[in-house]
């Protein structure tokens, strides 16, 4: 009876309401995510039972957390799924030891953890059950140590408030489903009580807020099936735990493949833009790019990809968004991404076209420079192998953060190549000329001609080949050689990554 009740979840009526919202049940989500037949459930008998006077079982209400292990592409994961059909998935209407056990199991046995979150958070009705209240917190929950040991994924599949939000966001990769999931510290009723403001749950914490503006959630999904596909894809680039290397896959893509159009991919006119995603597609293994955080912090692209089958982290400036400048949201995204790559020893390739930190009244008020300093600290503290390809601009503090210059031991190699289109310095030539020669230009008989003359002079001095003459750059390569250069580098980088994994 207990197992049958657990399989029935909240009953047909509750399941019908769930489906009417376009949502799968918790068990359907698990089946969709895992390899067929691989789920091994734990704690199925956990719940609330009532008995007759003769101690015979009268009824059984299962816990609204379903946990266990399963396989994704043959590799073991620990999984925890909230069952919204039982008391709205409330975190305080279940046995917290159960869902925490899935997390402790992942930590103890060093396997990735996937949280399928669909919880209304805490409930005041708990006070009736306990006849007292409690100080917030779960002393046995290893939320922080987990992030230092195994990959953790949080998927928002409903209104995730309070603890539910933390379970989504306390991860290396977070996803929310458009229109059917929300993430917030507290939902609309609590907001109304606190501030007297009526707000729709999507306007408060939907994907338009967190996937496209705040950057609190990494990715959005078209539907639940898409979200679960993204979970599988993300984990395919990562190791079981940080003491192992991520899986290398066989690749039929020629490591010396050279796309002819790359030689003209970056316009010489710095005011013209280009599509950096097309460059990435041409350089990395075909169909291997998985982007993280596409819709926020768009001046920097962050993604996972493969080079000759080896998983790598990739960053690229996007001149089409904020001219590629380092905004606060972009800084937050980069900081998290570098931490992910360093934790799991994924070599990083950075395609640099960085004009500098975002400037202006709004950028200063937002504390953009502090975000940039945090990125600098994260990059310098990282140990994973790093390669920078400067494709156009590298100016100012943000331009200087293209790679490690010192590292944790003070002996890191700042390994970098450049394309002939690259330019760098403390300030762009055009802005520098305008500032340094403002009076001279204004007093000239032909101010425009004088400004252009000065700019041409300094552009000649700023040629990347002059830097190469002094070994300020390792090499300047034909853009068509980029894939071959990176596929050669990754063999050495992978050896270093293996050493780092053994030390972890």
Secondary structure, DSSP 4 states (H G I P E B T S, - for coil): -HHHHHHHTT-HHHHHHHHHTT---HHHHHHHHSPTT--EEE-TT-EEEEE-TTS-EEEEEE-SEEEEEEEETTEEEEEEEE-TTTGGG-TTSS-HHHHHHHHHHHHHTT-EEEEEE------TTHHHHHSS---S--TT--HHHHHTTS-EEEEE-SEEETHHHHHHHSSSEEEEETTT-EEESS-HHHHHHHH-----HHHHHSHHHIIIII--SSEEESSHHHHHHHHHHHHHTS-SSTTSPPPP----S-TT---GGGGGSS-SSTTS---HHHHHHHHSSTT--EEESTTSSTTEEEEEEEETTEEEEEEEE-TTSGGG-B-HHHHHHHHHHHHHHHHTT--EEEEEEE--B--SHHHHHHTHHHHHHHHHHHHHH--S-EEEEEEEEEEHHHHHTTS-SS-TTS-----EEEETT-EEESS-HHHHHHHHTHHHHHHSTTHHHHHHHHHHHHHHHT-HHHHHHTTSSSEEE-GGGHHHHHHHHHHHHHHHHHHHHHH-
